Amino acid sequence: MLEVINLACVRDERTLFNGLSFRVEAGDIVQIEGPNGAGKTSLLRLLAGLSRAEEGDVLWQAQPIRQQREIWHQNLLYLGHHPGVKSVLSPLENLHFWHGDSHSDAIFQALEQVDLLGYEEVPVAQLSAGQQRRVALARLWLSPATLWILDEPLTAIDKAGVEKLMARFAQHADNGGAVILTTHQDLPDSAERVRKIRLVSEWA
Ligand SMILES: Nc1ncnc2c1ncn2[C@@H]1O[C@H](COP(=O)(O)OP(=O)(O)OP(=O)(O)O)[C@@H](O)[C@H]1O
């Protein structure tokens, strides 16, 4: 599915990692681990095609992602550190903005999955930190993308919410998808299938 070949990332004249190679197949849930500054976000941005590597390549279905940007973006759901939630809009409006082709029922069901029913019309700026993140996470119930790349999706999410998200990741993987995520949180016991890739930077 996704193949990372001999990837190197340099930021501000510091080599964060080099010679990084791994594969992600359908059914995989992969956690990128490492201390603050190790390059986890930088790696996810490279995988999403948002920045270019110093060396190496990222292949999707055996083709470099840079040669098939449109297909790549159709297959990818990338939720970054700041996942683009518009604070003046409500959860409903944000989800309509991202998934305008989704039926309203599907959007309400997604909001229900992340426990935001009753808040669907409240401006996001008035929601708690965890609820704001849940607005973006509701997309996991709407997106048709095969590969999810999620930067710190569990930040500010309570224990029950983390369990529910882990179950959603497993369901997606069981349906032939794959998930790559970063988190500093200890994952619950239910996450024993998560494969870990550790970034060790001489700078971090
Ligand atoms: N655009 C940039 N220009 C210069 N330096 C950058 C840039 N992006 C990231 N860096 C540097 O690269 C290093 C790695 O940052 P990155 O955000 O990838 O780390 P991380 O492993 O995700 O850290 P954290 O666990 O704190 O989120 C940091 O030292 C950061 O200052």
The ligand as an SDF file (V2000), in Angstrom:
LIG
                    3D

 31 33  0  0  0  0  0  0  0  0999 V2000
    9.5070   24.2360    8.7100 N   0  0  0  0  0  0  0  0  0  0  0  0
   10.5070   24.0670    9.5700 C   0  0  0  0  0  0  0  0  0  0  0  0
   11.6060   24.8470    9.5250 N   0  0  0  0  0  0  0  0  0  0  0  0
   12.6310   24.6610   10.3900 C   0  0  0  0  0  0  0  0  0  0  0  0
   12.6280   23.7130   11.3460 N   0  0  0  0  0  0  0  0  0  0  0  0
   11.5560   22.9250   11.4290 C   0  0  0  0  0  0  0  0  0  0  0  0
   10.4410   23.0510   10.5590 C   0  0  0  0  0  0  0  0  0  0  0  0
    9.5150   22.0900   10.8820 N   0  0  0  0  0  0  0  0  0  0  0  0
   10.0520   21.4300   11.9190 C   0  0  0  0  0  0  0  0  0  0  0  0
   11.2500   21.9200   12.2430 N   0  0  0  0  0  0  0  0  0  0  0  0
   12.1310   21.4290   13.3150 C   0  0  0  0  0  0  0  0  0  0  0  0
   12.2370   20.0380   13.1570 O   0  0  0  0  0  0  0  0  0  0  0  0
   12.2970   19.3890   14.4250 C   0  0  0  0  0  0  0  0  0  0  0  0
   11.2580   18.2860   14.4490 C   0  0  0  0  0  0  0  0  0  0  0  0
    9.9460   18.8530   14.5030 O   0  0  0  0  0  0  0  0  0  0  0  0
    8.6510   17.9390   14.4700 P   0  0  0  0  0  0  0  0  0  0  0  0
    7.4950   18.8430   14.6620 O   0  0  0  0  0  0  0  0  0  0  0  0
    8.6750   17.0800   13.2620 O   0  0  0  0  0  0  0  0  0  0  0  0
    8.9030   17.0250   15.7610 O   0  0  0  0  0  0  0  0  0  0  0  0
    7.9280   16.0270   16.5180 P   0  0  0  0  0  0  0  0  0  0  0  0
    8.6640   14.7180   16.6740 O   0  0  0  0  0  0  0  0  0  0  0  0
    6.6100   15.9630   15.8440 O   0  0  0  0  0  0  0  0  0  0  0  0
    7.8190   16.7300   17.9280 O   0  0  0  0  0  0  0  0  0  0  0  0
    6.6330   16.7980   19.0390 P   0  0  0  0  0  0  0  0  0  0  0  0
    6.6400   15.4770   19.7510 O   0  0  0  0  0  0  0  0  0  0  0  0
    7.0960   17.9110   19.9090 O   0  0  0  0  0  0  0  0  0  0  0  0
    5.3510   17.1040   18.3330 O   0  0  0  0  0  0  0  0  0  0  0  0
   12.0940   20.4690   15.4690 C   0  0  0  0  0  0  0  0  0  0  0  0
   13.3310   20.7740   16.0580 O   0  0  0  0  0  0  0  0  0  0  0  0
   11.5490   21.6480   14.6910 C   0  0  0  0  0  0  0  0  0  0  0  0
   12.0160   22.8790   15.2080 O   0  0  0  0  0  0  0  0  0  0  0  0
  1  2  1  0
  2  3  1  0
  2  7  2  0
  3  4  2  0
  4  5  1  0
  5  6  2  0
  6  7  1  0
  6 10  1  0
  7  8  1  0
  8  9  2  0
  9 10  1  0
 10 11  1  0
 11 12  1  0
 11 30  1  0
 12 13  1  0
 13 14  1  0
 13 28  1  0
 14 15  1  0
 15 16  1  0
 16 17  2  0
 16 18  1  0
 16 19  1  0
 19 20  1  0
 20 21  2  0
 20 22  1  0
 20 23  1  0
 23 24  1  0
 24 25  2  0
 24 26  1  0
 24 27  1  0
 28 29  1  0
 28 30  1  0
 30 31  1  0
M  END
$$$$
